[in-house]
Amino acid sequence: MTEKLDAQRVADDAAAALQTTDDATSKTMLQHVNEDLRALSEPERNYVANDLALKGLLPDLAIETGLVSEDKYATKEELAKVAADEGNSTVNGMAAKFLTDNFSALGGGPRTDTNADYVKGFDMRYDLALETANVKREFGGLLDLYKQQNPNDADIQARDGLQANDIDALLSKPEALSPAQSDALKTMKNNFDYMKTPRGVWTLTDWTTPRVNEESIGDFVNTAVPLGMAEQLKIAEAEKSKQAGLEEGARQAQQERQTPPESKPAEETPATPDTPPVSPDAPPVSPDAPPVSPDAPPVSPDAPPATPDTPPATPDTPPASSDTPPATPDTPPVSPDAPPVSPDAPPASPDAPPASPDAPPVSPDAPPVSPDAPPVSPDAPPVSPDAPPVSPDAPPASPDAPPATPDQPAPPATPDAPPALPEAPTPDAPPASPETPGDKPTPPESMERDTATDKEYTVVAGDNLWKIARAHLTELEGKRPNNADVLKLVNGIVARNNIKNPNLIYPDQKFIIPGPATKPGAAPAPVPAPAAPPES
């Protein structure tokens, strides 16, 4: 089964908002739908608008959002302006565009404006037109299916329509029906007295059994309701014809929106205009030659060729720059008597004292000297290469003490021994608090992390808890979460951080988003979902 598109979920959420009896809850849900719409691409929004049109919900949304009311009339120009300003990024803009495109079918006689009463009348005819359009599409297949289920009944094989008992027989086998076929049969059954032929009471000269056929469906369009619904039927059929293409466009747009940039195929990079052309007179490059550094200066055409004995320039040797600053007054001059520096010696520390002219040359195999190590006395005995490293915090060894061997246990502490120093902190240990050195500060109970999946979040302008929770779950699960999961996480954030008013959070405020596994016994009592900020 194909996973439901993000655009389809948004459309379903808008439908759910209309089914909610509480006006405040419905408006809050529609605000969340508008946020979702702004996160979608334009092809996905177009699919949402068409899906809502095929469900007959855009006229209802025009009334729900206050676009029109019993006391508020809107002209076609006013509706067109709302549609142009908001487009398909809000349900209000979708409803305005739908009413603008179909303004002539709203009724109202010579009036140039419309209100909720006219929109409700249009909506009733449009809903019936959608059902009738589905009957027209599915009727031929249903008649063929009924004949296939009764291959040996000559009377059924000769029929041009479906009688009342035929409709009941088909409905008794729902496993053989598609959802569209099932809906078409229910529409025929509910409207059989108006959709059948012949119309009215039988006469002595008409012995035809009442049935629904293609001709009677056409008559139903013009005679079933006041003003007919031929215009609405054309709208319904036009919207349906676009649905397949819009769905495919939404699917492709969603894949592109969710594909990380690094996983997209890289395009061939054209040569930049700064790339110098290769000279036709240039000598061939030896296959053993080292690669040329991109920061190396260009080779002069008049320079003599490199000899085989000339060592190649090291890639780490920077060229002498004319911008090199002059030596500072604090830089000590190099002694002419200083021993030459071994090419393998490590670079001298900038904080190291100048070398004594009488100091022996440093062996290239000697380990680097720690900048914090005390100076070595010239009278000190040589250190054995097998001796354990000396802690920088250890007291100086007595000159009469025998050298410690690696396997010799440490002597017991004497009463005169200096107190042991505190254990040095590890690189992963948090820094000690300045108020209580060495003690880790204890966070409040509401900020203690339960699992490694907890996340600290900093509020930015325009945030609300619903949006933050939904974005966190989307990142965590890789797909759009349902409203129940979002509400559960909102409750967890509120309880974890002791948020007094879920509808009032501030930019730069920090709090913990709890991970999937929370502390036992810390499950919060449900709190109402915070209302989203008003549309700006």
N, C-alpha and C positions, 0 to 999 in steps of 0.2 A: 504494500500500500504506500502510495506516494505521500511524503510528509506534507502537511498543510503549509501553504505559502504564508510568509509574514503578512502579505497584503490581505489574504483571506482571513487571517486572525484579526486584523484591524477591522475589517468589515463585519465580522461576527461580533466584535466588541461593541461596535456602533449599534448593531441590531439588539444586543443585550441591554444597552442603555435605554433603548426605547421601550423595552418590555418591563423596565423597573417602574413600579408604581410611585416611588418616592421621588419628587421633583429634584430635591437637593442631590440625592445620590445619582440620579440620571445626569444632571449637569456636571457633576464631578467626573463621572465616567466618560462623558463626551470631551471634557478637557484633556483627559489622559489619551483619548483617541486622537485628538488634535496633535498632541506631543508625538505620538507614534507616526502620524502622517508626515510630520516635518522630518522624521528620521528616514523616511522611505524615499526612493527615487521617483522621478516623474512618471515613468511607465507603471510603477507599482501603484501610485496614487490614482492613475487613470483606471486601473483595474478595480480599485476599491470603489470609485465613483460608479462604474458600470455595474458592479455586483450589487450595490445598494439600489441602483435604478431597477435592476431585474427583480429585486425583492420587493419593489414598490415602497421603499422606505424614504426616498428623498423628499416627497411631499410631507411626510410625517416629520422629518428633520427640519424642514422649513418652519413648521409650526413650533416644534420643540425648542429650537434655538431663538425663537422670537423674530425671525425674519419677516413673518406676517402674523397677524392676530385678528380677532374679530374687530378690534378698534384701530388696527394699523394697516393701512392700505399701502401698497407698493406698486409703482409703475414699472414698466419693462425697462426703462432707462436706469431706474434706481437698482433694480435687480442685477442688471448688466454691470453696473459699477462695482457692486459687492463681488460679483463673480470675477471681475478683472483684478480687483485689489487682493482678494484672498486665494483665488484659484482653487486647486484641489488640495491645498495644504490644510484646509479646515472643512469640517462637515457643513458649516454654514456656507462656505464658498461653493461646495458641490451642489447644495440644494438651490442656491441662487442661480447657478448656471443651468441646472435642469429646468427650473421654472422659466428662465429667459428663453431657452431653446424651444420650449413647448408652450409659450405664452398664449398663442391663439387657441389652444385646446383647453384652456382653463375655464372658458365660458364667461358669463357675465355680460353677454350682449354687447352693446356699443361702448361699454366702459373701457377706459385705457389703463385701469389699475386693477389690482386684485387684493383680496384679503383672505383670512383663514377659512371663511365659509366657502368661497369659490375653490380654494385649494382642497378642502375636504371633499367637495363634490367631484372634482377631477380625480382625486385619489381613489374614491370608490369605483369609478368607472375604469381607472387604470389598473387596479388590482384585479378586477374581473377580466379585463383585456389580457393581462398576463396569463391568467389561468386558461382563457380561451385560446390564446396563441399556442400554449402547450398542448391543448387538445388537438388543434389542427396539425401540429407536428407529429404527434404520436398516434393519431387515429388509424392511419393506414397500417402501421405495424401491429396495432392491437387487433384489428380485424383479421389480418393474416395469422397472427398467433392463435386466435380462437379457432380458426379453420384447421390449423395444424393440430390442435388438441382434439379435434373431432373429425378425423379424416373419413370416417365411414358414414357420416350424417349428410345425406344429399341436400336436405333443407338448409342446413348451416352453410354448406359449400356454395349455395346459390344466393346467399344474403349480400346486400349492399350496405348494411349498417348493423349496429349492435342494439338488440332489444334490452329491456330492463333485466331479464333473467340472464342474458349473455354477460352483462356488466358484472352481475353478482357472481357468476361462475368464474370469471377471470379474477375477480378480487379474492376468491376463495383459495387461489394458488399464488400467494405473494412471492414465493421463492422463484417463480418464473418471470417476475416483473422487475423492470428497472425502476428506480425512484421516480423518474419522469412519467413512466407508464402508469404507475400507481396513482400519482397525482392527477393524471388526465382522467382515469376511470372515476376517481372520487368527484371530480368536477362534473362529469357527465351524470353521475348518480344524483348529486345534490341539485342539479339544474335540469333534470330530465324532462319535467313538464314544460319547460320553456325551450329546451333544445331539441325536442323530438319533432318528428314529422309522422303523420299529418298533425297540424295544430288544432287545438280545440277538441270538441266532442266528435266522436265518430258519427258518420252519417250512413244512411242505408245504402248509399252509392259508393262508399269508400270502405272497403274491407281490409285495407292495408294495416298490418300490425304496427303500432307505434315503435319507432326506432330512431336512433341518432345516426345520421350519415353526413357526408361532406356538405351536401346542400343545406341541410338543416342547421349545421354549425354556422354557415355564412349568414343565414337568416337571423340566427340568434344575436349576431353582432349588432344588427340594426334595429331590432325590435325588443330586446330583453329589458333594457333600462331606458329611462327618459334621456333624450338627447343622443341616444345610441352610444357606441364606443368605437366607431370606425377609426377616428383619429388616434385614440389611445392604443388601438390594436397595431396601427402602423408604427407607433413609437416603440411598443413592446417588441415587435418583430425586428425593428432596426437595432435596438439595444442587444438583442440576442445574437444577431449576426456578427456583432463586433466582439463578443465575449471570448471566443476561442483565440483570436489573435492577440487580444489584450492579456489573456492569461499567459500565453507563451512569452510575450514581451516582459511581463512582470517576473516570470521565472528566470529569464536570462539576466534581467537587471538585478535581481536578488543575488544571483551567483556572483556577478561582477562586484556588487557592493560588499559581499562577505569574503571575497578572495583577498588574502593579504598581498600587499604590493610585492614582497620578495618572491612569492610563488608564481607571479605572472611571468610569461615568457619574455626574456629580455630582447629588445629590438637591437638590430645591428647598429653599432655606433658609427656614424660617418666620420671621416677624417676631419679633425678640427682645422680651422684656417691658420692656426698658429704652428702647425706641424711643418718644419722646414723641409723643402724638397731635397731628395738625395742627389748630390752632384754626380753628373755622368762621368766625371774624371776621378772620382774618389776611388782609392785602391780597395780591392776586395778585403772583407773582414775575415781574419783567421778564425777557423772554428774553435781554436783553443783560447782565443782572446777573452778576457773577463768582460762581463756586461758593463756597458757604459752607464754611469749614474745619471739619472735625469737632471740632477742639479750641477753636473760637471760643466765647466765653461767650454764654449765651442773651440775646436782645434783650429788653429790658424792655418791657412793654406800654405803659408811660407815656412812652417815649422819643419825641422829636419825629421826624417823618419826615426822611430824609436829603434835603438839597437837591441840585439838579442840579450845583451848583458844588462840593459837598463831595467831595474825592477819596476813592475807596474805600480802606478799610483794607488795607494790604498783607498777604498771607497769611503773610509771614515775621516780622511784628511781633508779638512775644508780648505778651499782656495783662500789665499791671502786677500782679505777684503780691504778696499780703500777706506771703508767706513769703520775700521777697527779703532776703538777709542784709545787714546794714549794711556800709558801706564799711570796708575794713580800714585800719589805721593806716599801712600802707605805700603806700596809693593816693595819688599826688600830686594836690593840688587843681588844678582847671582854672583856668588863668590868665585873668583877665578881659580881658587884652589879646590873647589868642590869636586868630588869624584864624579865621573860620568854616570848617568842614570842608565840602568839596564833597560833594554827595549821591552823586556818582559815584566818589569816592575809595575806594580799597580800605581795609579795616579796618586800623588800626594794629597792628603786632606787639606782643604783650605784653612783649617784651624791649626794645623800642625806647626810647631816651632821650626825655625830654620835649622837645617842640618849643620852640626858642628864640623869645622874643617878637619878635626882629628878623628871624626867618627869613621869606623871601618865601612867599606862599601856594603850595601845591602845585597844579600844573596837573592838571586832571582827565584830560588825555591822557597824562600822564607814566607810564612803566612802573613797576611796583612795585619798591621798593628791596629788594635782598636783605638779610636780617638779618645776613649775614656780611660784607657789603661795608664797606670802610674809609670813614671820614667824608670827605666831599668838601671840599677846601680852598676857602675863599672866593676865593682868588687864582688857582685853577686855571682854565685856559681851558675854554670850553664844549666838550663832547664832540660830535663830528660824528655826525649820525644815521646816516651811512653807514659809520662806523668799525666794525671787527670787535670782538666782545666781548673784554674783557680777562680773562685767566685769573686767578682769585683767588690762584694760587700764583706768578704771574710777578713778577720783581723790579720795583721802581718805575722808571718811565721817567725818563731824564735830562731835566732842564729844557731842555737845549740840543738834544735829539734832535728831528728833524723828525717830524711826525705820520705814522704808517704808513698807507698807503692799502691798500684791499682787494686790489689787484692787485700790490702791491710784494712781492717775495720777501724772506724773513727774511734779515738779514745773517749772514755766517758767524760762528761762535762765536770769540771772542777768548780768548787765554790767561788773561785776568783774569776771564772770564765765570764766573758761579757755576755749579756743577754742575747738570746737568738733574735735575729731580725725578722720582721714579718715576711711571710712568703710573698714573693713578687707576684703581682697580678699577671694572669695569662693574657695573650693578645685578644682573646674573645671575651674577657671579663668586662662588664660595663664600668665606666669611670665612677669613682667614689663620689658621693654627694659632698659638696663643700661644707654643708652644715654638720654632717656626721661622717668624718673621714673613715673610709674602709667599710661602711655599712651601705648596702644597696637600698635606695629609697623604696618604700612600699607604696604601690599605687592604691587608690581607693578601690573598694570592693567592686564598684560598677565598672572599673577600667581594667580589672585583671583579665588577662587573656586565658581562655580555656584551651584552645588548640593552636597549632602552628598555622592554621588557615585563617585566623583572625586578621583583620585588615584595618589599619588606621586610615581615616578619610578626613579630608579638609573641605569644608563646605565652600562652594563658589557661588557667585551671584546667579540667581535664577534657579537654584536647587530647591527641591522639596524631597521629603523622605521617600515618597512613592517613586519618584524618578531615580533617586540614588539606589534604592533597593532593586529596582528592575534592571538598571544598568549593571549592577554588581552580579546579579544572577545570570544575565545574558553573557557576561564575560566568563563566569564560572562554568556555565553549562554549554556554551557555544550555540545557544538557540534562545528564542524569545520565550520567557517563562509565562505561566498562566497567572491570573490575578490572585488566586488563592496562595500561591507560593510567594508572590510579592508582598501580600498583606501579612503573611507569617513573618517574613524577614523585617518588615517595618515594625511589627510588634517587638521583635527581638532587639532591634536597634534602640527603640524607645526605652525598654526595660534595662538593657545593658548599660546605657549611658545616663539613666535617670533624667530623661528629657521630660520636663514638666508639661510643655505644650507642643505636641507633634507638628502643629501647623506653624510654629514660630521657631525657625532656625536662622542663624546669621552667617554671613560670609566670614571665612577664616576660622569658624568654629571647628574643633576637632572632636571626633568620637570614633569608637570602635564598631566596625561591622562584624558581628559574630560569624564564625565559620559554621559549616554544616553540623558539627557535633558540638553542642553547648554543654555547660556544666550541669550535672544531674541536680535536679531540684531547683534550678534557676529559671525554669520555663516561665515566661511572663504571662500575666493574665491578658487576654485579648483587649486591644484598645482600638478605637475607631480609626479607619484609615485617614491620614491627613488630607485636607483639601488642597488641591493644587493652586498655585497663585493665579490671580485673574489674568486673562489674556491681555498682553500689552499691545 
